[in-house]
Amino acid sequence: MADKREIKKSILTVIRKTILGLAIIALIICSGFLIKTYIVDPYIYALQNSDTSVTNESDTQTTEISSENIQAKYSALLKINPEFVGKLYIEAIDETGYNVVQADDNEKYLYLGFKGEETRYGTLFVDYRNNLKDLDSNTIIYGHNMRDGSQLGSLVLYADIDNYKTYPTIDFNTIYKNNKWKIFAAFITNTERSQDNDYIFPYLTTKFPSDEVFMNFIDEVKSRSYFINESIDIKPDDKILTLSTCDTVFTGARFVLMARLVRDGESEEVDVTQAKVNENQRFPQRWYDVKGESNPFADAEQFTID
């Protein structure tokens, strides 16, 4: 009997040590993943892009290369990557700014760094259809929603009106001109027709067939926004900027931020005292399904560009 007890004891000891060993291995693997995701990868990404900033950039720097009408302060970045088109500054995310590129398609920079290296961070890029010299009615910038909040990962902060009131403007300076933009909307949309009763809101439209369609589009955007600020009026000849990134509320969701270009001679200040929460905000059908709520807009008219 003593031998059996000793054998049983030995077996239990082996099992305990095995479980402990597996637990330690699992802990090491998880820790390694977390360290890689939140420390190593962001550090490597920052290191790889650390020398892409031009130290002489400032709001007062307006020297241009006369032959191409390109701002001289961006010449160093253009030498690193000739597809560089501007810098995006969103103080709520990263006031140091992000390099923005533009390729012949909307796929190239999804997992390609500014210097051509492979990276899951990709590089912020402008829609290939956009004309940055003259600016279309709607200029679109895409970027990943990274877990560490980099790229456009922190755009979701604008779902909170208090964050909007704190950071109501952004800067997107192109290689041709510095531009300040007043944020007027932030909303959730879908990428598959099945997610919103066979409908996709056409927020990725760059040009509009008429002033009337453009203004109707703006009204539709505002109806979907988390907040409304009537102090920011929009006219048919205004230019808007759209920032688009993924959202985790449902698969295929997008979080979108829209801003209007500050007009010549207009104050850059935003009257945030007029900003209010949109109490009748419109979401895609899938959002209501996830939240377990009924969709009050299920039978609403579907806006189209045509």
Secondary structure as UniProt FT lines:
FT   HELIX           2..35
FT   HELIX           36..40
FT   HELIX           41..49
FT   HELIX           50..52
FT   TURN            55..56
FT   TURN            59..60
FT   STRAND          64..65
FT   TURN            66..69
FT   STRAND          70..71
FT   HELIX           72..74
FT   HELIX           75..80
FT   TURN            82..83
FT   STRAND          84..90
FT   TURN            91..93
FT   STRAND          94..101
FT   HELIX           108..110
FT   TURN            114..115
FT   TURN            120..121
FT   STRAND          124..126
FT   TURN            128..129
FT   TURN            132..134
FT   STRAND          138..142
FT   TURN            147..148
FT   TURN            152..154
FT   HELIX           155..159
FT   HELIX           161..166
FT   STRAND          169..174
FT   STRAND          180..189
FT   HELIX           193..195
FT   TURN            196..197
FT   TURN            203..204
FT   HELIX           211..224
FT   STRAND          227..229
FT   TURN            230..231
FT   TURN            236..237
FT   STRAND          240..246
FT   TURN            251..252
FT   STRAND          254..261
FT   TURN            264..265
FT   HELIX           272..274
FT   STRAND          275..277
FT   TURN            279..280
FT   HELIX           285..291
FT   TURN            296..299
//
